[in-house]
Amino acid sequence: MSLQPVSFKKGRQALPRLSEPYVAGRRDKRFWTDAEIATVRKYYPAGGTVACLAHLGAHRTPSSIYGLANKLGLKAPLGTASDKTTQKRARIEAPANFDDLVREFYQSGNGKKRGECNAFADNLGVPRWWVTKRAIALGLAMPHKKEPPWTAAEKALMAKVPLHNPDRCAEIFREHGFNRSPTAIMVQAKRIGISRRFTEGLSARAAAKIIGIDDKGITAYCISGDLKASKRDDNRLPQQGGSRWVIKPADLREFVIDNLGRIDFRKVEKFGLVRLLTTEGGSRGPDRSGWTVAEDNIVKGGYARRLTITKLIDELEASGFKRRSAAGISGRAKFLGCLSSRASEEWLEREDEILRGAYAAEIRIADIVGMLEAEGFKRTRGAIQMRAIVLRISTDRVNYWTEEETRIALDGLRAGKPHREVLQDLRDAGFHRGDTAIFKFAKKHNILRHREPPWTDAEYELLRQRYDEKVAVKEIAAELGRKLQAVRSKASNLGLKQRTAWTPEEYEQLRAASERGDSLTDAATSLGRPYVNVARQAAVLKLSFKSNRPTTERTPT
């Protein structure tokens, strides 16, 4: 009987190495050789970096040569244009009005334009760092365009994108209509405290640690199909071991239940295993997405007690669980078969009758809420809109722009009128629009207002002086030739206050405006005071201007 040789080699494809094999005695090109150092010693004192570059390889740069020369204590001859030491030695004199030029440049410069500061320094014949250092000493800063603020929709999308893959996150954001770079998404994730780890499943090592086996054992189960797993979509090459395994917690739990005989419970990670078996979907750490049995009981009890979702969120958090979203709780309740008794309350015939009559008379939804409350029914705006859709009586309540309104607004905006004058023209013609409506209208028709020139030091000084003298803001704006709101905003930024006590005549004028039925905006205009100030005094005096608002409905159903 003869023994047959057995090969234990794995049938893997022979692939080239990812890195060059190590050779003893060979050094990387970035290190300076003795011959290169001798070349620098020979040519740098005579011709600076230019002379050295002519005798060195293409991988050497002027900066690296200058660094080596500085380390060796070598000096280039005076007059070598390429040497930084020559620039320090050269006596460069700044212009007499250097500070004024720097101020003008920083006030009118464009922070988004690359190389603008370098060109400014070259035109003056001074080093670039002179400009920056002098601007710091003068307290100057060039305005830069800040990224647009993150909307609620973008923040909600952050919780759904694969943050471990920034490029894919940026693609998903673009698919949803948001233009965010991968770097911006990563910075936002860090700011709001969202983990950027891979959370779509467990790795083979994490799964092996939970059930107490080694990495090769869990890999064998994945290859054989005993444990359901998939490959992660990454860029790992075969030389690196190929793509990593992804195991869903639910599949690992099913494997544990079906193969209890294979698991040695003396080696398992007890906390991870218990969490895996007692949560819906499994989890890791405080960022788990699975629902525990205790959480399910709280949700069932909350629905039985007719708690609102907001109170249910607070109750879960008070019980020591992570804060859940309203959509998450609603989805979990639906999965558990819980139905809100508040949502199941049927509309009575009297409610439907009130709703049909109000919609036929084109009454505002806010007023319909009051009509229902007067009859003893409590319904929200959303419930009324949904019921109107069910009854098929919902109408288009959007206040569209008419041809006459469009003509008046376009003529005013194209003539360069400010928004408040355009709104006044519309009111004179019998139309009522707000600041937001005219702003969106101008943006839709690509008519943007010109930005005001930057404020000068003389204007700042005059503004402070006039505020100290208690001069009216209208007179200050007329003297400066700027808009009233611009002067108020700038004074607020500078911490300037100009509080003037209300006179008895002004109080009487405000009461008379309320009795006449004037709007709060018109009252503020006639008094010559800010809208917020007038609104506050009206609240103190318990004067109501609600009935003076336009009766147009702008909320679609």
C-alpha positions as CSV (number, residue, x, y, z in Angstrom):
1,M,0.0,0.0,0.0
2,S,1.5,3.3,-1.1
3,L,0.6,6.8,0.2
4,Q,-0.7,9.3,-2.3
5,P,0.6,12.9,-2.0
6,V,-2.1,15.4,-1.1
7,S,-1.8,19.1,-1.9
8,F,-3.2,21.7,0.5
9,K,-2.7,24.6,-1.9
10,K,-5.8,26.7,-2.6
11,G,-6.8,27.2,-6.2
12,R,-6.3,30.9,-6.3
13,Q,-5.4,32.9,-9.3
14,A,-1.8,34.2,-9.4
15,L,-2.1,38.0,-9.3
16,P,0.7,40.6,-9.4
17,R,1.8,42.2,-6.1
18,L,0.3,45.5,-5.1
19,S,3.6,46.9,-3.9
20,E,7.2,46.3,-5.0
21,P,9.1,43.6,-3.2
22,Y,11.6,44.8,-0.6
23,V,15.2,44.8,-1.7
24,A,17.9,45.2,0.9
25,G,20.0,48.3,0.5
26,R,17.7,50.1,-1.9
27,R,16.3,53.4,-0.7
28,D,13.3,55.4,-1.9
29,K,13.9,58.3,-4.4
30,R,12.7,60.8,-1.8
31,F,15.8,60.3,0.3
32,W,18.9,62.3,-0.6
33,T,21.9,60.4,-1.8
34,D,25.5,61.3,-1.1
35,A,26.0,62.3,-4.7
36,E,22.9,64.6,-4.7
37,I,24.1,66.2,-1.5
38,A,27.5,66.8,-3.0
39,T,25.8,68.4,-6.0
40,V,23.9,70.8,-3.8
41,R,27.0,71.7,-1.9
42,K,28.8,72.5,-5.1
43,Y,26.2,74.5,-7.1
44,Y,23.9,76.1,-4.5
45,P,26.5,78.7,-3.2
46,A,27.2,79.7,-6.8
47,G,23.8,79.7,-8.5
48,G,21.0,78.9,-5.9
49,T,18.2,76.4,-6.7
50,V,18.3,77.1,-10.4
51,A,21.9,75.8,-10.7
52,C,21.1,72.8,-8.6
53,L,18.0,71.8,-10.7
54,A,20.1,71.7,-13.8
55,H,22.3,68.9,-12.3
56,L,19.6,67.0,-10.3
57,G,16.8,64.6,-11.4
58,A,13.4,65.7,-12.4
59,H,11.9,64.5,-9.1
60,R,13.7,67.3,-7.2
61,T,11.8,70.6,-6.6
62,P,13.1,74.1,-5.7
63,S,11.4,73.7,-2.2
64,S,13.2,70.5,-1.4
65,I,16.6,71.9,-2.6
66,Y,16.1,75.0,-0.5
67,G,15.2,72.9,2.6
68,L,18.3,70.8,2.2
69,A,20.5,73.9,1.7
70,N,19.1,75.5,4.8
71,K,19.8,72.3,6.7
72,L,23.4,72.2,5.4
73,G,23.8,75.9,6.3
74,L,24.4,77.0,2.7
75,K,23.7,80.5,1.4
76,A,22.8,81.5,-2.1
77,P,24.4,84.6,-3.7
78,L,22.4,87.9,-3.4
79,G,20.3,88.5,-6.5
80,T,19.2,84.9,-7.1
81,A,15.5,85.3,-8.0
82,S,14.6,81.7,-7.1
83,D,16.0,81.7,-3.6
84,K,13.7,82.6,-0.7
85,T,16.6,83.9,1.4
86,T,17.2,86.5,-1.2
87,Q,13.6,87.7,-0.9
88,K,14.1,88.1,2.9
89,R,17.4,90.0,2.4
90,A,16.1,92.3,-0.3
91,R,14.9,95.6,1.1
92,I,11.3,96.0,-0.2
93,E,9.6,99.2,0.7
94,A,5.8,99.3,0.9
95,P,3.8,102.1,-0.7
96,A,3.1,105.2,1.4
97,N,-0.7,104.5,1.3
98,F,-0.3,100.7,1.8
99,D,-2.9,100.5,4.6
100,D,-5.5,102.4,2.5
101,L,-4.9,100.1,-0.4
102,V,-5.2,97.0,1.7
103,R,-8.5,98.3,3.2
104,E,-9.9,99.0,-0.2
105,F,-8.9,95.6,-1.5
106,Y,-10.4,93.7,1.4
107,Q,-13.7,95.7,1.1
108,S,-14.2,95.3,-2.6
109,G,-12.4,92.0,-3.2
110,N,-14.0,88.8,-4.2
111,G,-13.3,86.0,-1.7
112,K,-14.2,83.3,-4.2
113,K,-11.6,84.3,-6.8
114,R,-8.4,82.3,-6.7
115,G,-5.1,84.2,-6.9
116,E,-6.7,87.6,-6.4
117,C,-4.5,88.4,-3.3
118,N,-1.4,87.2,-5.1
119,A,-2.1,89.5,-8.1
120,F,-2.7,92.4,-5.7
121,A,0.6,91.8,-4.0
122,D,2.4,91.5,-7.3
123,N,0.9,94.8,-8.5
124,L,2.2,96.6,-5.4
125,G,5.6,94.8,-5.7
126,V,5.4,93.4,-2.1
127,P,5.5,89.8,-0.8
128,R,2.1,88.0,-0.5
129,W,2.5,87.5,3.2
130,W,2.8,91.3,3.8
131,V,-0.8,91.8,2.6
132,T,-2.2,89.1,4.9
133,K,-0.2,90.1,7.9
134,R,-1.2,93.8,7.5
135,A,-4.9,92.8,7.1
136,I,-4.8,90.9,10.3
137,A,-3.3,93.9,12.1
138,L,-6.0,96.1,10.7
139,G,-8.7,93.7,11.6
140,L,-9.8,93.1,8.0
141,A,-11.5,90.0,6.6
142,M,-12.7,89.4,3.1
143,P,-16.3,88.0,3.0
144,H,-16.5,84.5,1.6
145,K,-19.6,82.8,0.4
146,K,-20.8,80.4,3.1
147,E,-22.4,77.2,2.2
148,P,-26.2,77.3,2.2
149,P,-27.8,76.2,5.5
150,W,-28.9,72.6,5.8
151,T,-32.6,72.1,5.4
152,A,-34.7,69.7,7.4
153,A,-35.1,67.4,4.3
154,E,-31.3,67.2,4.0
155,K,-30.8,66.4,7.7
156,A,-33.5,63.7,7.4
157,L,-31.7,62.3,4.4
158,M,-28.4,62.1,6.4
159,A,-29.8,59.3,8.5
160,K,-30.6,57.2,5.4
161,V,-27.5,57.5,3.2
162,P,-24.4,55.2,3.5
163,L,-22.0,57.5,5.3
164,H,-19.2,55.0,5.0
165,N,-19.2,55.8,1.3
166,P,-19.0,59.6,0.9
167,D,-19.1,59.6,-2.9
168,R,-22.3,57.5,-3.0
169,C,-23.8,59.8,-0.4
170,A,-23.1,62.8,-2.7
171,E,-24.8,60.9,-5.6
172,I,-27.9,60.2,-3.5
173,F,-28.1,63.8,-2.5
174,R,-27.9,64.9,-6.1
175,E,-30.7,62.4,-7.0
176,H,-32.9,64.1,-4.4
177,G,-32.1,67.6,-5.8
178,F,-29.4,68.7,-3.2
179,N,-26.0,69.7,-4.3
180,R,-23.6,68.7,-1.5
181,S,-20.0,67.5,-1.8
182,P,-18.7,64.4,-0.1
183,T,-16.6,66.6,2.2
184,A,-19.6,68.7,3.2
185,I,-21.6,65.6,4.0
186,M,-18.9,64.1,6.2
187,V,-18.5,67.4,8.1
188,Q,-22.2,67.7,8.7
189,A,-22.3,64.1,9.9
190,K,-19.6,65.0,12.4
191,R,-21.4,68.1,13.5
192,I,-24.7,66.4,14.3
193,G,-23.1,63.3,15.8
194,I,-24.1,60.6,13.3
195,S,-21.8,57.6,13.1
196,R,-20.0,57.1,9.8
197,R,-19.4,53.4,10.3
198,F,-20.8,50.7,8.1
199,T,-24.2,49.9,9.7
200,E,-25.9,47.9,7.0
201,G,-24.9,44.6,8.6
202,L,-22.3,42.8,10.7
203,S,-18.8,42.0,9.4
204,A,-17.6,38.4,9.6
205,R,-15.3,39.2,12.5
206,A,-18.1,40.9,14.5
207,A,-20.4,38.0,13.9
208,A,-17.7,35.5,14.8
209,K,-17.0,37.4,18.1
210,I,-20.7,37.2,19.0
211,I,-21.1,33.5,18.6
212,G,-17.6,32.6,19.9
213,I,-15.8,31.1,16.9
214,D,-12.8,32.2,14.9
215,D,-12.8,34.3,11.7
216,K,-12.0,31.3,9.5
217,G,-14.9,29.4,10.9
218,I,-17.5,32.1,10.2
219,T,-16.0,32.5,6.7
220,A,-16.4,28.8,6.0
221,Y,-20.1,29.0,7.1
222,C,-20.6,32.0,4.7
223,I,-19.0,30.1,1.8
224,S,-20.9,26.9,2.3
225,G,-24.2,28.8,2.5
226,D,-25.0,27.6,6.1
227,L,-25.0,31.3,7.1
228,K,-26.7,33.6,4.7
229,A,-24.3,36.5,3.8
230,S,-23.4,38.8,1.0
231,K,-20.4,40.6,-0.2
232,R,-19.9,44.3,0.6
233,D,-19.8,46.6,-2.4
234,D,-16.3,48.0,-1.9
235,N,-13.1,48.4,-4.0
236,R,-11.0,45.8,-2.3
237,L,-8.8,43.8,-4.7
238,P,-8.3,40.0,-4.7
239,Q,-4.7,40.7,-3.5
240,Q,-6.3,42.3,-0.4
241,G,-8.6,39.3,0.3
242,G,-11.5,40.4,-1.8
243,S,-14.7,42.2,-0.7
244,R,-15.7,41.8,2.9
245,W,-18.6,39.8,4.1
246,V,-21.8,41.4,5.2
247,I,-24.1,39.5,7.6
248,K,-27.5,40.8,8.5
249,P,-28.3,40.4,12.3
250,A,-31.6,38.7,11.4
251,D,-29.7,36.0,9.4
252,L,-27.2,35.5,12.2
253,R,-30.0,35.1,14.7
254,E,-31.6,32.5,12.5
255,F,-28.3,30.7,12.2
256,V,-27.9,30.6,15.9
257,I,-31.4,29.3,16.5
258,D,-31.0,26.5,13.8
259,N,-27.4,25.5,14.9
260,L,-27.4,25.6,18.7
261,G,-25.3,22.4,18.7
262,R,-22.4,24.1,16.8
263,I,-22.1,27.0,19.3
264,D,-20.0,26.7,22.4
265,F,-21.8,29.0,24.9
266,R,-18.6,29.2,27.0
267,K,-17.0,31.3,24.3
268,V,-19.8,33.5,23.1
269,E,-19.9,37.3,23.8
270,K,-22.9,37.0,26.2
271,F,-24.1,40.6,25.9
272,G,-24.0,40.7,22.1
273,L,-25.7,37.3,21.8
274,V,-28.5,38.2,24.2
275,R,-29.1,41.5,22.4
276,L,-29.0,39.6,19.1
277,L,-31.7,37.2,20.2
278,T,-34.0,39.7,22.0
279,T,-34.1,42.6,19.4
280,E,-35.8,42.9,16.1
281,G,-33.0,43.0,13.6
282,G,-30.1,42.9,16.1
283,S,-27.9,45.8,16.9
284,R,-24.5,47.0,18.1
285,G,-24.1,49.7,20.7
286,P,-26.3,52.7,21.4
287,D,-26.9,53.3,17.7
288,R,-29.0,50.1,17.3
289,S,-32.0,50.3,15.0
290,G,-33.7,47.1,16.3
291,W,-36.7,47.2,18.6
292,T,-36.5,45.4,21.9
293,V,-39.4,43.6,23.5
294,A,-39.6,46.2,26.2
295,E,-39.9,49.0,23.6
296,D,-42.7,47.1,21.9
297,N,-44.6,46.8,25.2
298,I,-44.3,50.6,25.7
299,V,-45.6,51.3,22.2
300,K,-48.5,48.9,22.7
301,G,-49.4,50.4,26.1
302,G,-49.1,54.0,24.7
303,Y,-51.5,53.2,21.9
304,A,-53.9,51.6,24.3
305,R,-53.8,54.7,26.5
306,R,-54.4,57.0,23.5
307,L,-51.1,58.8,23.9
308,T,-49.9,61.1,21.2
309,I,-46.7,60.1,19.3
310,T,-44.8,63.0,20.9
311,K,-45.6,61.8,24.4
312,L,-44.8,58.2,23.3
313,I,-41.3,59.4,22.2
314,D,-40.7,61.1,25.5
315,E,-41.9,58.0,27.4
316,L,-39.5,55.7,25.5
317,E,-36.6,58.1,26.2
318,A,-37.5,58.4,29.9
319,S,-37.4,54.6,30.1
320,G,-33.8,54.6,29.0
321,F,-34.2,53.8,25.3
322,K,-32.9,55.8,22.4
323,R,-35.0,58.6,21.1
324,R,-37.2,57.3,18.2
325,S,-38.6,59.4,15.4
326,A,-42.4,59.8,14.9
327,A,-42.2,57.9,11.6
328,G,-40.3,55.1,13.3
329,I,-42.9,54.7,16.1
330,S,-45.8,54.9,13.6
331,G,-44.2,52.2,11.4
332,R,-43.5,50.0,14.4
333,A,-47.1,50.4,15.7
334,K,-48.4,49.3,12.3
335,F,-46.1,46.3,12.3
336,L,-47.4,45.3,15.8
337,G,-51.0,45.8,14.6
338,C,-51.7,48.8,16.9
339,L,-54.4,51.2,15.7
340,S,-54.8,54.6,17.2
341,S,-58.3,55.0,18.7
342,R,-58.0,58.8,18.0
343,A,-57.4,58.1,14.3
344,S,-60.3,55.7,14.1
345,E,-62.9,58.3,15.3
346,E,-65.4,58.7,12.5
347,W,-66.7,62.0,11.3
348,L,-70.3,62.7,12.2
349,E,-72.9,63.9,9.7
350,R,-73.0,67.3,11.3
351,E,-69.3,67.7,10.9
352,D,-69.4,66.8,7.3
353,E,-72.3,69.2,6.8
354,I,-70.3,72.1,8.3
355,L,-67.3,71.2,6.2
356,R,-69.3,71.1,3.0
357,G,-70.9,74.4,3.6
358,A,-67.6,76.1,4.6
359,Y,-65.8,74.8,1.5
360,A,-68.7,75.9,-0.7
361,A,-68.4,79.4,0.8
362,E,-64.6,79.3,0.4
363,I,-64.0,79.9,4.1
364,R,-60.4,79.7,5.4
365,I,-59.4,76.4,7.0
366,A,-58.4,78.3,10.2
367,D,-61.9,79.6,10.5
368,I,-63.4,76.2,9.8
369,V,-61.5,74.9,12.8
370,G,-63.2,77.6,14.9
371,M,-66.6,76.7,13.4
372,L,-66.2,73.1,14.4
373,E,-65.1,74.1,17.9
374,A,-68.2,76.2,18.3
375,E,-70.3,73.1,17.6
376,G,-68.3,71.1,20.1
377,F,-66.0,69.2,17.6
378,K,-62.2,69.4,17.9
379,R,-60.4,68.8,14.6
380,T,-57.0,69.9,13.4
381,R,-56.2,71.6,10.1
382,G,-54.6,68.5,8.7
383,A,-57.7,66.4,9.6
384,I,-60.0,68.9,7.9
385,Q,-57.9,68.8,4.7
386,M,-57.8,65.0,4.7
387,R,-61.6,64.8,5.3
388,A,-62.2,67.3,2.4
389,I,-60.2,65.0,0.1
390,V,-62.3,62.0,1.2
391,L,-65.5,64.0,0.6
392,R,-64.1,65.1,-2.8
393,I,-64.8,68.8,-2.0
394,S,-61.2,70.0,-1.8
395,T,-60.4,72.8,-4.1
396,D,-57.3,74.6,-5.3
397,R,-56.9,77.3,-2.6
398,V,-53.6,78.6,-3.8
399,N,-53.6,82.4,-4.4
400,Y,-52.2,82.4,-7.9
401,W,-50.8,85.6,-9.4
402,T,-53.2,87.2,-11.9
403,E,-52.1,88.9,-15.1
404,E,-52.8,92.3,-13.7
405,E,-50.7,91.5,-10.5
406,T,-47.9,90.1,-12.6
407,R,-47.8,93.2,-14.8
408,I,-47.7,95.6,-11.9
409,A,-45.0,93.6,-10.0
410,L,-42.8,93.2,-13.1
411,D,-43.1,96.9,-14.0
412,G,-42.1,97.9,-10.5
413,L,-39.2,95.4,-10.1
414,R,-37.8,96.2,-13.6
415,A,-37.9,99.9,-12.8
416,G,-35.7,99.2,-9.8
417,K,-38.3,99.9,-7.1
418,P,-37.7,98.2,-3.7
419,H,-40.0,95.5,-2.6
420,R,-42.0,97.6,-0.2
421,E,-42.9,100.1,-3.0
422,V,-44.0,97.3,-5.3
423,L,-46.1,95.9,-2.5
424,Q,-47.7,99.3,-2.0
425,D,-48.4,99.5,-5.7
426,L,-50.2,96.1,-5.5
427,R,-52.2,97.3,-2.5
428,D,-53.2,100.5,-4.3
429,A,-54.6,98.2,-7.1
430,G,-56.5,96.1,-4.6
431,F,-54.1,93.1,-4.3
432,H,-52.6,91.9,-1.1
433,R,-49.2,90.2,-1.1
434,G,-46.5,89.7,1.6
435,D,-42.7,90.1,1.7
436,T,-42.1,86.4,1.1
437,A,-44.5,86.3,-1.9
438,I,-42.8,89.3,-3.7
439,F,-39.3,87.9,-2.9
440,K,-40.2,84.5,-4.5
441,F,-41.8,86.3,-7.4
442,A,-38.7,88.3,-8.1
443,K,-36.5,85.2,-7.8
444,K,-38.8,83.2,-10.2
445,H,-38.5,85.9,-12.8
446,N,-34.7,86.3,-12.2
447,I,-35.0,89.9,-11.1
448,L,-32.5,90.2,-8.2
449,R,-31.8,93.3,-6.3
450,H,-28.3,94.8,-6.5
451,R,-26.2,94.5,-3.4
452,E,-25.3,97.7,-1.6
453,P,-21.7,98.8,-1.6
454,P,-19.7,97.9,1.5
455,W,-19.7,100.3,4.4
456,T,-16.8,102.7,4.8
457,D,-15.1,103.8,8.0
458,A,-16.6,107.3,7.6
459,E,-20.1,105.8,7.4
460,Y,-19.5,103.7,10.5
461,E,-18.4,106.8,12.4
462,L,-21.3,108.9,11.2
463,L,-23.8,106.1,12.2
464,R,-22.3,105.9,15.7
465,Q,-22.4,109.7,16.1
466,R,-26.1,110.0,14.9
467,Y,-27.2,107.2,17.2
468,D,-25.5,108.9,20.2
469,E,-27.4,112.1,19.2
470,K,-30.7,110.2,19.1
471,V,-31.4,111.2,15.5
472,A,-34.3,109.3,13.9
473,V,-33.3,106.3,11.8
474,K,-35.1,107.6,8.8
475,E,-33.0,110.8,8.9
476,I,-29.8,108.7,9.3
477,A,-30.8,106.6,6.3
478,A,-31.4,109.6,4.2
479,E,-28.1,111.2,5.2
480,L,-26.2,108.1,4.5
481,G,-28.1,107.4,1.3
482,R,-28.9,103.8,2.4
483,K,-32.1,101.8,3.0
484,L,-33.8,102.1,6.3
485,Q,-33.6,98.3,7.0
486,A,-29.9,98.3,6.1
487,V,-29.2,101.1,8.6
488,R,-31.2,99.2,11.3
489,S,-29.4,95.9,10.6
490,K,-26.0,97.5,10.7
491,A,-26.7,99.3,13.9
492,S,-27.9,96.1,15.5
493,N,-24.7,94.3,14.4
494,L,-22.7,97.1,16.0
495,G,-24.7,97.0,19.2
496,L,-26.2,100.4,18.8
497,K,-29.6,101.0,20.4
498,Q,-31.9,103.9,20.1
499,R,-34.8,103.3,22.4
500,T,-37.4,106.1,22.5
501,A,-40.2,106.0,25.0
502,W,-43.8,105.8,23.7
503,T,-45.8,109.0,24.1
504,P,-49.5,109.1,25.0
505,E,-50.2,110.4,21.5
506,E,-48.6,107.3,20.0
507,Y,-50.6,105.0,22.2
508,E,-53.8,106.8,21.2
509,Q,-52.8,106.6,17.5
510,L,-52.2,102.8,17.9
511,R,-55.7,102.3,19.5
512,A,-57.3,104.4,16.8
513,A,-55.6,102.3,14.1
514,S,-57.0,99.1,15.7
515,E,-60.5,100.6,15.9
516,R,-60.4,101.8,12.2
517,G,-59.4,98.3,11.1
518,D,-55.9,99.2,9.8
519,S,-53.4,96.4,9.5
520,L,-50.5,96.2,11.9
521,T,-48.1,96.9,9.0
522,D,-49.9,100.2,8.2
523,A,-50.0,101.1,11.9
524,A,-46.2,100.6,12.1
525,T,-45.7,102.7,9.0
526,S,-47.9,105.6,10.2
527,L,-46.1,105.6,13.6
528,G,-42.7,105.4,12.1
529,R,-41.6,102.6,14.4
530,P,-40.4,99.1,13.7
531,Y,-43.0,96.4,13.1
532,V,-41.8,94.3,16.0
533,N,-41.9,97.2,18.4
534,V,-45.5,98.1,17.4
535,A,-46.6,94.4,17.6
536,R,-45.2,94.2,21.1
537,Q,-47.0,97.3,22.3
538,A,-50.2,96.1,20.6
539,A,-49.9,92.8,22.6
540,V,-49.3,94.7,25.8
541,L,-52.4,96.9,25.2
542,K,-54.4,93.7,24.2
543,L,-55.3,95.3,20.8
544,S,-56.3,92.8,18.1
545,F,-55.3,93.3,14.5
546,K,-56.2,89.7,13.4
547,S,-59.5,90.8,11.7
548,N,-57.6,93.3,9.6
549,R,-55.6,90.7,7.7
550,P,-56.3,89.7,4.1
551,T,-58.8,86.9,3.8
552,T,-57.0,85.0,1.1
553,E,-56.3,81.3,1.6
554,R,-52.8,80.2,0.6
555,T,-52.7,76.6,1.9
556,P,-53.5,74.0,-0.7
557,T,-55.4,70.9,0.2
